[in-house]
Amino acid sequence: MAARESSPDYPMTDATPTTLRTWMCVVCGFIYRESDGLPEEGIAPGTRWEDIPETWTCPDCGVTKDDFEMVEID
């Protein structure tokens, strides 16, 4: 079994790629991409939606996070 664990088919770590998501304001259409963040607002690229403070508001129309939905964009 030791040979199997070192095989390229069995990586040494359980880490899996993480999918970064995109969120859209349902009021004005503003897009927040977790991969891009919002550096101009102090939100670093890679920042997860759930890690953005609840007090954050849409930079375009001012609504809260409650008015955003996760979307898939091609």
N, CA, C, O and CB atoms as a CASP TS submission, in Angstrom:
PFRMAT TS
TARGET T0000
AUTHOR 0000-0000-0000
METHOD Language model
MODEL 1
PARENT N/A
ATOM      1  N   MET     1       0.813  -1.198   0.000  1.00  0.00           N
ATOM      2  CA  MET     1       0.000   0.000   0.000  1.00  0.00           C
ATOM      3  C   MET     1       0.856   1.261   0.000  1.00  0.00           C
ATOM      4  O   MET     1       0.408   2.297  -0.491  1.00  0.00           O
ATOM      5  CB  MET     1      -0.925  -0.001   1.195  1.00  0.00           C
ATOM      6  N   ALA     2       2.065   1.204   0.532  1.00  0.00           N
ATOM      7  CA  ALA     2       2.928   2.372   0.578  1.00  0.00           C
ATOM      8  C   ALA     2       3.240   2.881  -0.825  1.00  0.00           C
ATOM      9  O   ALA     2       3.271   4.091  -1.050  1.00  0.00           O
ATOM     10  CB  ALA     2       4.217   2.047   1.319  1.00  0.00           C
ATOM     11  N   ALA     3       3.470   1.978  -1.763  1.00  0.00           N
ATOM     12  CA  ALA     3       3.751   2.394  -3.133  1.00  0.00           C
ATOM     13  C   ALA     3       2.551   3.112  -3.732  1.00  0.00           C
ATOM     14  O   ALA     3       2.714   4.052  -4.510  1.00  0.00           O
ATOM     15  CB  ALA     3       4.131   1.185  -3.996  1.00  0.00           C
ATOM     16  N   ARG     4       1.368   2.684  -3.383  1.00  0.00           N
ATOM     17  CA  ARG     4       0.155   3.311  -3.898  1.00  0.00           C
ATOM     18  C   ARG     4       0.024   4.749  -3.405  1.00  0.00           C
ATOM     19  O   ARG     4      -0.392   5.626  -4.162  1.00  0.00           O
ATOM     20  CB  ARG     4      -1.076   2.502  -3.487  1.00  0.00           C
ATOM     21  N   GLU     5       0.377   4.999  -2.143  1.00  0.00           N
ATOM     22  CA  GLU     5       0.256   6.343  -1.576  1.00  0.00           C
ATOM     23  C   GLU     5       1.211   7.329  -2.233  1.00  0.00           C
ATOM     24  O   GLU     5       0.918   8.523  -2.287  1.00  0.00           O
ATOM     25  CB  GLU     5       0.512   6.304  -0.081  1.00  0.00           C
ATOM     26  N   SER     6       2.355   6.848  -2.739  1.00  0.00           N
ATOM     27  CA  SER     6       3.303   7.758  -3.363  1.00  0.00           C
ATOM     28  C   SER     6       3.088   7.886  -4.871  1.00  0.00           C
ATOM     29  O   SER     6       3.812   8.615  -5.549  1.00  0.00           O
ATOM     30  CB  SER     6       4.711   7.294  -3.086  1.00  0.00           C
ATOM     31  N   SER     7       2.110   7.185  -5.376  1.00  0.00           N
ATOM     32  CA  SER     7       1.795   7.231  -6.795  1.00  0.00           C
ATOM     33  C   SER     7       1.259   8.609  -7.180  1.00  0.00           C
ATOM     34  O   SER     7       0.606   9.255  -6.362  1.00  0.00           O
ATOM     35  CB  SER     7       0.777   6.141  -7.154  1.00  0.00           C
ATOM     36  N   PRO     8       1.520   9.077  -8.409  1.00  0.00           N
ATOM     37  CA  PRO     8       0.973  10.365  -8.856  1.00  0.00           C
ATOM     38  C   PRO     8      -0.555  10.402  -8.828  1.00  0.00           C
ATOM     39  O   PRO     8      -1.154  11.477  -8.797  1.00  0.00           O
ATOM     40  CB  PRO     8       1.458  10.670 -10.259  1.00  0.00           C
ATOM     41  N   ASP     9      -1.183   9.220  -8.840  1.00  0.00           N
ATOM     42  CA  ASP     9      -2.646   9.176  -8.792  1.00  0.00           C
ATOM     43  C   ASP     9      -3.187   9.468  -7.401  1.00  0.00           C
ATOM     44  O   ASP     9      -4.380   9.718  -7.234  1.00  0.00           O
ATOM     45  CB  ASP     9      -3.140   7.823  -9.254  1.00  0.00           C
ATOM     46  N   TYR    10      -2.316   9.436  -6.411  1.00  0.00           N
ATOM     47  CA  TYR    10      -2.729   9.658  -5.026  1.00  0.00           C
ATOM     48  C   TYR    10      -1.869  10.765  -4.438  1.00  0.00           C
ATOM     49  O   TYR    10      -0.808  10.485  -3.882  1.00  0.00           O
ATOM     50  CB  TYR    10      -2.612   8.349  -4.179  1.00  0.00           C
ATOM     51  N   PRO    11      -2.303  12.013  -4.549  1.00  0.00           N
ATOM     52  CA  PRO    11      -1.485  13.131  -4.045  1.00  0.00           C
ATOM     53  C   PRO    11      -1.283  13.030  -2.534  1.00  0.00           C
ATOM     54  O   PRO    11      -2.071  12.405  -1.824  1.00  0.00           O
ATOM     55  CB  PRO    11      -2.144  14.481  -4.396  1.00  0.00           C
ATOM     56  N   MET    12      -0.231  13.648  -2.073  1.00  0.00           N
ATOM     57  CA  MET    12       0.124  13.608  -0.660  1.00  0.00           C
ATOM     58  C   MET    12      -0.767  14.498   0.205  1.00  0.00           C
ATOM     59  O   MET    12      -0.708  14.418   1.432  1.00  0.00           O
ATOM     60  CB  MET    12       1.560  14.016  -0.488  1.00  0.00           C
ATOM     61  N   THR    13      -1.562  15.317  -0.394  1.00  0.00           N
ATOM     62  CA  THR    13      -2.401  16.246   0.352  1.00  0.00           C
ATOM     63  C   THR    13      -3.863  16.068  -0.025  1.00  0.00           C
ATOM     64  O   THR    13      -4.185  15.575  -1.106  1.00  0.00           O
ATOM     65  CB  THR    13      -1.960  17.691   0.102  1.00  0.00           C
ATOM     66  N   ASP    14      -4.731  16.472   0.873  1.00  0.00           N
ATOM     67  CA  ASP    14      -6.165  16.409   0.608  1.00  0.00           C
ATOM     68  C   ASP    14      -6.685  17.717   0.017  1.00  0.00           C
ATOM     69  O   ASP    14      -7.886  17.862  -0.215  1.00  0.00           O
ATOM     70  CB  ASP    14      -6.921  16.080   1.889  1.00  0.00           C
ATOM     71  N   ALA    15      -5.790  18.663  -0.225  1.00  0.00           N
ATOM     72  CA  ALA    15      -6.206  19.969  -0.735  1.00  0.00           C
ATOM     73  C   ALA    15      -6.861  19.819  -2.111  1.00  0.00           C
ATOM     74  O   ALA    15      -6.408  19.052  -2.960  1.00  0.00           O
ATOM     75  CB  ALA    15      -4.997  20.930  -0.815  1.00  0.00           C
ATOM     76  N   THR    16      -7.923  20.566  -2.294  1.00  0.00           N
ATOM     77  CA  THR    16      -8.610  20.582  -3.584  1.00  0.00           C
ATOM     78  C   THR    16      -8.673  22.019  -4.068  1.00  0.00           C
ATOM     79  O   THR    16      -8.675  22.941  -3.252  1.00  0.00           O
ATOM     80  CB  THR    16     -10.042  19.960  -3.480  1.00  0.00           C
ATOM     81  N   PRO    17      -8.724  22.230  -5.371  1.00  0.00           N
ATOM     82  CA  PRO    17      -8.828  23.601  -5.880  1.00  0.00           C
ATOM     83  C   PRO    17     -10.097  24.270  -5.352  1.00  0.00           C
ATOM     84  O   PRO    17     -11.151  23.643  -5.245  1.00  0.00           O
ATOM     85  CB  PRO    17      -8.820  23.609  -7.429  1.00  0.00           C
ATOM     86  N   THR    18      -9.974  25.527  -5.035  1.00  0.00           N
ATOM     87  CA  THR    18     -11.101  26.274  -4.511  1.00  0.00           C
ATOM     88  C   THR    18     -11.705  27.119  -5.616  1.00  0.00           C
ATOM     89  O   THR    18     -10.992  27.826  -6.329  1.00  0.00           O
ATOM     90  CB  THR    18     -10.676  27.152  -3.323  1.00  0.00           C
ATOM     91  N   THR    19     -13.004  27.047  -5.754  1.00  0.00           N
ATOM     92  CA  THR    19     -13.692  27.830  -6.763  1.00  0.00           C
ATOM     93  C   THR    19     -14.063  29.184  -6.184  1.00  0.00           C
ATOM     94  O   THR    19     -14.721  29.274  -5.147  1.00  0.00           O
ATOM     95  CB  THR    19     -14.942  27.092  -7.276  1.00  0.00           C
ATOM     96  N   LEU    20     -13.636  30.226  -6.862  1.00  0.00           N
ATOM     97  CA  LEU    20     -14.012  31.575  -6.464  1.00  0.00           C
ATOM     98  C   LEU    20     -15.304  31.929  -7.195  1.00  0.00           C
ATOM     99  O   LEU    20     -15.459  31.638  -8.381  1.00  0.00           O
ATOM    100  CB  LEU    20     -12.870  32.610  -6.780  1.00  0.00           C
ATOM    101  N   ARG    21     -16.215  32.553  -6.481  1.00  0.00           N
ATOM    102  CA  ARG    21     -17.545  32.804  -7.017  1.00  0.00           C
ATOM    103  C   ARG    21     -17.736  34.265  -7.431  1.00  0.00           C
ATOM    104  O   ARG    21     -16.906  35.128  -7.146  1.00  0.00           O
ATOM    105  CB  ARG    21     -18.593  32.417  -5.993  1.00  0.00           C
ATOM    106  N   THR    22     -18.845  34.509  -8.105  1.00  0.00           N
ATOM    107  CA  THR    22     -19.216  35.845  -8.561  1.00  0.00           C
ATOM    108  C   THR    22     -20.594  36.163  -7.997  1.00  0.00           C
ATOM    109  O   THR    22     -21.492  35.320  -8.000  1.00  0.00           O
ATOM    110  CB  THR    22     -19.204  35.943 -10.129  1.00  0.00           C
ATOM    111  N   TRP    23     -20.746  37.376  -7.521  1.00  0.00           N
ATOM    112  CA  TRP    23     -22.005  37.831  -6.923  1.00  0.00           C
ATOM    113  C   TRP    23     -22.492  39.063  -7.658  1.00  0.00           C
ATOM    114  O   TRP    23     -21.689  39.913  -8.044  1.00  0.00           O
ATOM    115  CB  TRP    23     -21.833  38.130  -5.411  1.00  0.00           C
ATOM    116  N   MET    24     -23.808  39.173  -7.857  1.00  0.00           N
ATOM    117  CA  MET    24     -24.375  40.308  -8.580  1.00  0.00           C
ATOM    118  C   MET    24     -25.425  41.004  -7.724  1.00  0.00           C
ATOM    119  O   MET    24     -26.236  40.357  -7.061  1.00  0.00           O
ATOM    120  CB  MET    24     -24.989  39.852  -9.918  1.00  0.00           C
ATOM    121  N   CYS    25     -25.398  42.327  -7.749  1.00  0.00           N
ATOM    122  CA  CYS    25     -26.425  43.131  -7.089  1.00  0.00           C
ATOM    123  C   CYS    25     -27.711  43.011  -7.919  1.00  0.00           C
ATOM    124  O   CYS    25     -27.715  43.311  -9.112  1.00  0.00           O
ATOM    125  CB  CYS    25     -25.970  44.644  -6.940  1.00  0.00           C
ATOM    126  N   VAL    26     -28.789  42.574  -7.284  1.00  0.00           N
ATOM    127  CA  VAL    26     -30.044  42.405  -8.020  1.00  0.00           C
ATOM    128  C   VAL    26     -30.731  43.741  -8.280  1.00  0.00           C
ATOM    129  O   VAL    26     -31.676  43.803  -9.066  1.00  0.00           O
ATOM    130  CB  VAL    26     -30.983  41.483  -7.253  1.00  0.00           C
ATOM    131  N   VAL    27     -30.275  44.796  -7.640  1.00  0.00           N
ATOM    132  CA  VAL    27     -30.872  46.121  -7.834  1.00  0.00           C
ATOM    133  C   VAL    27     -30.249  46.831  -9.035  1.00  0.00           C
ATOM    134  O   VAL    27     -30.967  47.348  -9.891  1.00  0.00           O
ATOM    135  CB  VAL    27     -30.701  46.977  -6.568  1.00  0.00           C
ATOM    136  N   CYS    28     -28.898  46.859  -9.101  1.00  0.00           N
ATOM    137  CA  CYS    28     -28.256  47.653 -10.161  1.00  0.00           C
ATOM    138  C   CYS    28     -27.378  46.838 -11.107  1.00  0.00           C
ATOM    139  O   CYS    28     -26.941  47.356 -12.135  1.00  0.00           O
ATOM    140  CB  CYS    28     -27.424  48.733  -9.540  1.00  0.00           C
ATOM    141  N   GLY    29     -27.112  45.569 -10.779  1.00  0.00           N
ATOM    142  CA  GLY    29     -26.300  44.742 -11.663  1.00  0.00           C
ATOM    143  C   GLY    29     -24.808  44.786 -11.395  1.00  0.00           C
ATOM    144  O   GLY    29     -24.037  44.182 -12.142  1.00  0.00           O
ATOM    145  N   PHE    30     -24.370  45.490 -10.340  1.00  0.00           N
ATOM    146  CA  PHE    30     -22.943  45.520 -10.002  1.00  0.00           C
ATOM    147  C   PHE    30     -22.454  44.097  -9.761  1.00  0.00           C
ATOM    148  O   PHE    30     -23.152  43.293  -9.143  1.00  0.00           O
ATOM    149  CB  PHE    30     -22.682  46.410  -8.750  1.00  0.00           C
ATOM    150  N   ILE    31     -21.252  43.784 -10.249  1.00  0.00           N
ATOM    151  CA  ILE    31     -20.678  42.450 -10.119  1.00  0.00           C
ATOM    152  C   ILE    31     -19.504  42.479  -9.142  1.00  0.00           C
ATOM    153  O   ILE    31     -18.597  43.302  -9.269  1.00  0.00           O
ATOM    154  CB  ILE    31     -20.226  41.915 -11.495  1.00  0.00           C
ATOM    155  N   TYR    32     -19.534  41.567  -8.165  1.00  0.00           N
ATOM    156  CA  TYR    32     -18.384  41.355  -7.277  1.00  0.00           C
ATOM    157  C   TYR    32     -17.805  39.986  -7.582  1.00  0.00           C
ATOM    158  O   TYR    32     -18.469  38.962  -7.416  1.00  0.00           O
ATOM    159  CB  TYR    32     -18.791  41.470  -5.761  1.00  0.00           C
ATOM    160  N   ARG    33     -16.556  39.983  -8.030  1.00  0.00           N
ATOM    161  CA  ARG    33     -15.846  38.732  -8.316  1.00  0.00           C
ATOM    162  C   ARG    33     -14.865  38.481  -7.173  1.00  0.00           C
ATOM    163  O   ARG    33     -13.990  39.305  -6.908  1.00  0.00           O
ATOM    164  CB  ARG    33     -15.098  38.794  -9.708  1.00  0.00           C
ATOM    165  N   GLU    34     -15.014  37.345  -6.499  1.00  0.00           N
ATOM    166  CA  GLU    34     -14.114  37.033  -5.394  1.00  0.00           C
ATOM    167  C   GLU    34     -12.665  37.024  -5.865  1.00  0.00           C
ATOM    168  O   GLU    34     -11.768  37.405  -5.114  1.00  0.00           O
ATOM    169  CB  GLU    34     -14.478  35.679  -4.771  1.00  0.00           C
ATOM    170  N   SER    35     -12.428  36.594  -7.101  1.00  0.00           N
ATOM    171  CA  SER    35     -11.057  36.536  -7.620  1.00  0.00           C
ATOM    172  C   SER    35     -10.436  37.927  -7.745  1.00  0.00           C
ATOM    173  O   SER    35      -9.224  38.078  -7.586  1.00  0.00           O
ATOM    174  CB  SER    35     -11.040  35.839  -8.979  1.00  0.00           C
ATOM    175  N   ASP    36     -11.251  38.940  -8.028  1.00  0.00           N
ATOM    176  CA  ASP    36     -10.753  40.306  -8.206  1.00  0.00           C
ATOM    177  C   ASP    36     -10.772  41.126  -6.928  1.00  0.00           C
ATOM    178  O   ASP    36      -9.941  42.015  -6.744  1.00  0.00           O
ATOM    179  CB  ASP    36     -11.563  41.007  -9.251  1.00  0.00           C
ATOM    180  N   GLY    37     -11.725  40.828  -6.035  1.00  0.00           N
ATOM    181  CA  GLY    37     -11.900  41.672  -4.853  1.00  0.00           C
ATOM    182  C   GLY    37     -12.300  43.077  -5.264  1.00  0.00           C
ATOM    183  O   GLY    37     -12.747  43.303  -6.388  1.00  0.00           O
ATOM    184  N   LEU    38     -12.138  44.006  -4.357  1.00  0.00           N
ATOM    185  CA  LEU    38     -12.357  45.433  -4.637  1.00  0.00           C
ATOM    186  C   LEU    38     -11.252  46.224  -3.950  1.00  0.00           C
ATOM    187  O   LEU    38     -11.488  46.875  -2.932  1.00  0.00           O
ATOM    188  CB  LEU    38     -13.780  45.910  -4.148  1.00  0.00           C
ATOM    189  N   PRO    39     -10.036  46.167  -4.512  1.00  0.00           N
ATOM    190  CA  PRO    39      -8.896  46.823  -3.863  1.00  0.00           C
ATOM    191  C   PRO    39      -9.141  48.301  -3.542  1.00  0.00           C
ATOM    192  O   PRO    39      -8.648  48.809  -2.535  1.00  0.00           O
ATOM    193  CB  PRO    39      -7.680  46.703  -4.743  1.00  0.00           C
ATOM    194  N   GLU    40      -9.900  48.986  -4.397  1.00  0.00           N
ATOM    195  CA  GLU    40     -10.180  50.406  -4.153  1.00  0.00           C
ATOM    196  C   GLU    40     -11.027  50.624  -2.900  1.00  0.00           C
ATOM    197  O   GLU    40     -11.110  51.741  -2.389  1.00  0.00           O
ATOM    198  CB  GLU    40     -10.886  51.011  -5.357  1.00  0.00           C
ATOM    199  N   GLU    41     -11.664  49.540  -2.400  1.00  0.00           N
ATOM    200  CA  GLU    41     -12.450  49.609  -1.163  1.00  0.00           C
ATOM    201  C   GLU    41     -11.783  48.832  -0.034  1.00  0.00           C
ATOM    202  O   GLU    41     -12.389  48.598   1.012  1.00  0.00           O
ATOM    203  CB  GLU    41     -13.863  49.072  -1.400  1.00  0.00           C
ATOM    204  N   GLY    42     -10.522  48.430  -0.256  1.00  0.00           N
ATOM    205  CA  GLY    42      -9.793  47.712   0.775  1.00  0.00           C
ATOM    206  C   GLY    42     -10.112  46.226   0.853  1.00  0.00           C
ATOM    207  O   GLY    42      -9.788  45.580   1.850  1.00  0.00           O
ATOM    208  N   ILE    43     -10.748  45.665  -0.192  1.00  0.00           N
ATOM    209  CA  ILE    43     -11.082  44.245  -0.226  1.00  0.00           C
ATOM    210  C   ILE    43     -10.115  43.569  -1.197  1.00  0.00           C
ATOM    211  O   ILE    43     -10.183  43.781  -2.408  1.00  0.00           O
ATOM    212  CB  ILE    43     -12.585  44.011  -0.650  1.00  0.00           C
ATOM    213  N   ALA    44      -9.220  42.757  -0.649  1.00  0.00           N
ATOM    214  CA  ALA    44      -8.150  42.141  -1.437  1.00  0.00           C
ATOM    215  C   ALA    44      -8.687  41.094  -2.410  1.00  0.00           C
ATOM    216  O   ALA    44      -9.702  40.455  -2.137  1.00  0.00           O
ATOM    217  CB  ALA    44      -7.120  41.505  -0.513  1.00  0.00           C
ATOM    218  N   PRO    45      -8.002  40.917  -3.553  1.00  0.00           N
ATOM    219  CA  PRO    45      -8.365  39.828  -4.459  1.00  0.00           C
ATOM    220  C   PRO    45      -8.368  38.498  -3.706  1.00  0.00           C
ATOM    221  O   PRO    45      -7.503  38.244  -2.868  1.00  0.00           O
ATOM    222  CB  PRO    45      -7.388  39.768  -5.659  1.00  0.00           C
ATOM    223  N   GLY    46      -9.349  37.659  -4.016  1.00  0.00           N
ATOM    224  CA  GLY    46      -9.476  36.370  -3.350  1.00  0.00           C
ATOM    225  C   GLY    46     -10.343  36.401  -2.107  1.00  0.00           C
ATOM    226  O   GLY    46     -10.557  35.366  -1.476  1.00  0.00           O
ATOM    227  N   THR    47     -10.852  37.589  -1.744  1.00  0.00           N
ATOM    228  CA  THR    47     -11.695  37.693  -0.557  1.00  0.00           C
ATOM    229  C   THR    47     -13.049  37.063  -0.817  1.00  0.00           C
ATOM    230  O   THR    47     -13.754  37.441  -1.752  1.00  0.00           O
ATOM    231  CB  THR    47     -11.863  39.156  -0.135  1.00  0.00           C
ATOM    232  N   ARG    48     -13.406  36.099   0.019  1.00  0.00           N
ATOM    233  CA  ARG    48     -14.690  35.402  -0.092  1.00  0.00           C
ATOM    234  C   ARG    48     -15.836  36.334   0.280  1.00  0.00           C
ATOM    235  O   ARG    48     -15.689  37.223   1.118  1.00  0.00           O
ATOM    236  CB  ARG    48     -14.708  34.150   0.807  1.00  0.00           C
ATOM    237  N   TRP    49     -16.962  36.114  -0.352  1.00  0.00           N
ATOM    238  CA  TRP    49     -18.165  36.906  -0.092  1.00  0.00           C
ATOM    239  C   TRP    49     -18.501  36.888   1.391  1.00  0.00           C
ATOM    240  O   TRP    49     -18.838  37.920   1.970  1.00  0.00           O
ATOM    241  CB  TRP    49     -19.353  36.377  -0.912  1.00  0.00           C
ATOM    242  N   GLU    50     -18.408  35.710   2.005  1.00  0.00           N
ATOM    243  CA  GLU    50     -18.767  35.603   3.419  1.00  0.00           C
ATOM    244  C   GLU    50     -17.795  36.339   4.335  1.00  0.00           C
ATOM    245  O   GLU    50     -18.108  36.577   5.502  1.00  0.00           O
ATOM    246  CB  GLU    50     -18.833  34.151   3.819  1.00  0.00           C
ATOM    247  N   ASP    51     -16.614  36.705   3.819  1.00  0.00           N
ATOM    248  CA  ASP    51     -15.639  37.440   4.614  1.00  0.00           C
ATOM    249  C   ASP    51     -15.773  38.956   4.487  1.00  0.00           C
ATOM    250  O   ASP    51     -15.081  39.700   5.182  1.00  0.00           O
ATOM    251  CB  ASP    51     -14.258  37.028   4.215  1.00  0.00           C
ATOM    252  N   ILE    52     -16.643  39.407   3.620  1.00  0.00           N
ATOM    253  CA  ILE    52     -16.909  40.842   3.495  1.00  0.00           C
ATOM    254  C   ILE    52     -17.855  41.227   4.632  1.00  0.00           C
ATOM    255  O   ILE    52     -18.834  40.524   4.881  1.00  0.00           O
ATOM    256  CB  ILE    52     -17.527  41.203   2.078  1.00  0.00           C
ATOM    257  N   PRO    53     -17.578  42.326   5.321  1.00  0.00           N
ATOM    258  CA  PRO    53     -18.418  42.723   6.460  1.00  0.00           C
ATOM    259  C   PRO    53     -19.891  42.902   6.072  1.00  0.00           C
ATOM    260  O   PRO    53     -20.206  43.345   4.967  1.00  0.00           O
ATOM    261  CB  PRO    53     -17.890  44.019   7.064  1.00  0.00           C
ATOM    262  N   GLU    54     -20.766  42.557   6.985  1.00  0.00           N
ATOM    263  CA  GLU    54     -22.209  42.719   6.750  1.00  0.00           C
ATOM    264  C   GLU    54     -22.588  44.179   6.536  1.00  0.00           C
ATOM    265  O   GLU    54     -23.631  44.468   5.949  1.00  0.00           O
ATOM    266  CB  GLU    54     -23.004  42.151   7.923  1.00  0.00           C
ATOM    267  N   THR    55     -21.760  45.090   7.001  1.00  0.00           N
ATOM    268  CA  THR    55     -22.041  46.527   6.863  1.00  0.00           C
ATOM    269  C   THR    55     -21.654  47.072   5.491  1.00  0.00           C
ATOM    270  O   THR    55     -21.961  48.222   5.175  1.00  0.00           O
ATOM    271  CB  THR    55     -21.304  47.304   7.940  1.00  0.00           C
ATOM    272  N   TRP    56     -20.982  46.255   4.669  1.00  0.00           N
ATOM    273  CA  TRP    56     -20.565  46.680   3.335  1.00  0.00           C
ATOM    274  C   TRP    56     -21.797  46.944   2.480  1.00  0.00           C
ATOM    275  O   TRP    56     -22.813  46.261   2.610  1.00  0.00           O
ATOM    276  CB  TRP    56     -19.654  45.613   2.671  1.00  0.00           C
ATOM    277  N   THR    57     -21.698  47.938   1.606  1.00  0.00           N
ATOM    278  CA  THR    57     -22.800  48.256   0.695  1.00  0.00           C
ATOM    279  C   THR    57     -22.293  48.307  -0.743  1.00  0.00           C
ATOM    280  O   THR    57     -21.110  48.544  -0.988  1.00  0.00           O
ATOM    281  CB  THR    57     -23.461  49.601   1.082  1.00  0.00           C
ATOM    282  N   CYS    58     -23.190  48.086  -1.677  1.00  0.00           N
ATOM    283  CA  CYS    58     -22.872  48.130  -3.097  1.00  0.00           C
ATOM    284  C   CYS    58     -22.293  49.503  -3.437  1.00  0.00           C
ATOM    285  O   CYS    58     -22.896  50.526  -3.113  1.00  0.00           O
ATOM    286  CB  CYS    58     -24.132  47.830  -3.958  1.00  0.00           C
ATOM    287  N   PRO    59     -21.132  49.535  -4.086  1.00  0.00           N
ATOM    288  CA  PRO    59     -20.526  50.829  -4.420  1.00  0.00           C
ATOM    289  C   PRO    59     -21.309  51.625  -5.464  1.00  0.00           C
ATOM    290  O   PRO    59     -21.119  52.836  -5.583  1.00  0.00           O
ATOM    291  CB  PRO    59     -19.127  50.613  -4.916  1.00  0.00           C
ATOM    292  N   ASP    60     -22.183  50.964  -6.216  1.00  0.00           N
ATOM    293  CA  ASP    60     -22.943  51.678  -7.244  1.00  0.00           C
ATOM    294  C   ASP    60     -24.295  52.191  -6.756  1.00  0.00           C
ATOM    295  O   ASP    60     -24.700  53.298  -7.111  1.00  0.00           O
ATOM    296  CB  ASP    60     -23.155  50.781  -8.428  1.00  0.00           C
ATOM    297  N   CYS    61     -25.005  51.388  -5.934  1.00  0.00           N
ATOM    298  CA  CYS    61     -26.364  51.821  -5.549  1.00  0.00           C
ATOM    299  C   CYS    61     -26.601  51.871  -4.049  1.00  0.00           C
ATOM    300  O   CYS    61     -27.630  52.389  -3.614  1.00  0.00           O
ATOM    301  CB  CYS    61     -27.375  50.906  -6.162  1.00  0.00           C
ATOM    302  N   GLY    62     -25.674  51.345  -3.238  1.00  0.00           N
ATOM    303  CA  GLY    62     -25.778  51.488  -1.798  1.00  0.00           C
ATOM    304  C   GLY    62     -26.581  50.438  -1.048  1.00  0.00           C
ATOM    305  O   GLY    62     -26.745  50.552   0.167  1.00  0.00           O
ATOM    306  N   VAL    63     -27.096  49.401  -1.746  1.00  0.00           N
ATOM    307  CA  VAL    63     -27.841  48.362  -1.032  1.00  0.00           C
ATOM    308  C   VAL    63     -26.875  47.446  -0.274  1.00  0.00           C
ATOM    309  O   VAL    63     -25.669  47.473  -0.518  1.00  0.00           O
ATOM    310  CB  VAL    63     -28.708  47.536  -2.017  1.00  0.00           C
ATOM    311  N   THR    64     -27.406  46.646   0.635  1.00  0.00           N
ATOM    312  CA  THR    64     -26.583  45.762   1.448  1.00  0.00           C
ATOM    313  C   THR    64     -26.325  44.427   0.751  1.00  0.00           C
ATOM    314  O   THR    64     -26.843  44.161  -0.333  1.00  0.00           O
ATOM    315  CB  THR    64     -27.245  45.526   2.794  1.00  0.00           C
ATOM    316  N   LYS    65     -25.520  43.604   1.396  1.00  0.00           N
ATOM    317  CA  LYS    65     -25.195  42.274   0.869  1.00  0.00           C
ATOM    318  C   LYS    65     -26.435  41.409   0.667  1.00  0.00           C
ATOM    319  O   LYS    65     -26.418  40.487  -0.149  1.00  0.00           O
ATOM    320  CB  LYS    65     -24.231  41.567   1.804  1.00  0.00           C
ATOM    321  N   ASP    66     -27.503  41.694   1.394  1.00  0.00           N
ATOM    322  CA  ASP    66     -28.746  40.919   1.257  1.00  0.00           C
ATOM    323  C   ASP    66     -29.322  41.014  -0.151  1.00  0.00           C
ATOM    324  O   ASP    66     -30.097  40.151  -0.564  1.00  0.00           O
ATOM    325  CB  ASP    66     -29.785  41.402   2.269  1.00  0.00           C
ATOM    326  N   ASP    67     -28.951  42.054  -0.887  1.00  0.00           N
ATOM    327  CA  ASP    67     -29.474  42.262  -2.226  1.00  0.00           C
ATOM    328  C   ASP    67     -28.540  41.753  -3.325  1.00  0.00           C
ATOM    329  O   ASP    67     -28.633  42.186  -4.474  1.00  0.00           O
ATOM    330  CB  ASP    67     -29.747  43.719  -2.434  1.00  0.00           C
ATOM    331  N   PHE    68     -27.646  40.841  -2.971  1.00  0.00           N
ATOM    332  CA  PHE    68     -26.753  40.216  -3.935  1.00  0.00           C
ATOM    333  C   PHE    68     -27.085  38.743  -4.049  1.00  0.00           C
ATOM    334  O   PHE    68     -27.496  38.109  -3.077  1.00  0.00           O
ATOM    335  CB  PHE    68     -25.280  40.411  -3.533  1.00  0.00           C
ATOM    336  N   GLU    69     -26.903  38.197  -5.254  1.00  0.00           N
ATOM    337  CA  GLU    69     -27.099  36.768  -5.494  1.00  0.00           C
ATOM    338  C   GLU    69     -25.877  36.225  -6.216  1.00  0.00           C
ATOM    339  O   GLU    69     -25.269  36.905  -7.043  1.00  0.00           O
ATOM    340  CB  GLU    69     -28.398  36.503  -6.321  1.00  0.00           C
ATOM    341  N   MET    70     -25.528  34.978  -5.886  1.00  0.00           N
ATOM    342  CA  MET    70     -24.431  34.334  -6.580  1.00  0.00           C
ATOM    343  C   MET    70     -24.868  34.028  -8.008  1.00  0.00           C
ATOM    344  O   MET    70     -25.979  33.545  -8.230  1.00  0.00           O
ATOM    345  CB  MET    70     -23.983  33.044  -5.843  1.00  0.00           C
ATOM    346  N   VAL    71     -23.993  34.311  -8.980  1.00  0.00           N
ATOM    347  CA  VAL    71     -24.308  34.077 -10.380  1.00  0.00           C
ATOM    348  C   VAL    71     -23.148  33.364 -11.054  1.00  0.00           C
ATOM    349  O   VAL    71     -22.009  33.419 -10.590  1.00  0.00           O
ATOM    350  CB  VAL    71     -24.626  35.399 -11.100  1.00  0.00           C
ATOM    351  N   GLU    72     -23.455  32.696 -12.154  1.00  0.00           N
ATOM    352  CA  GLU    72     -22.419  32.112 -13.000  1.00  0.00           C
ATOM    353  C   GLU    72     -22.324  32.955 -14.249  1.00  0.00           C
ATOM    354  O   GLU    72     -23.321  33.202 -14.927  1.00  0.00           O
ATOM    355  CB  GLU    72     -22.722  30.617 -13.347  1.00  0.00           C
ATOM    356  N   ILE    73     -21.113  33.394 -14.546  1.00  0.00           N
ATOM    357  CA  ILE    73     -20.882  34.234 -15.727  1.00  0.00           C
ATOM    358  C   ILE    73     -19.866  33.525 -16.601  1.00  0.00           C
ATOM    359  O   ILE    73     -18.802  33.126 -16.127  1.00  0.00           O
ATOM    360  CB  ILE    73     -20.385  35.674 -15.333  1.00  0.00           C
ATOM    361  N   ASP    74     -20.190  33.369 -17.871  1.00  0.00           N
ATOM    362  CA  ASP    74     -19.265  32.708 -18.797  1.00  0.00           C
ATOM    363  C   ASP    74     -18.139  33.619 -19.183  1.00  0.00           C
ATOM    364  O   ASP    74     -17.266  33.227 -19.957  1.00  0.00           O
ATOM    365  CB  ASP    74     -19.989  32.241 -20.039  1.00  0.00           C
TER
END
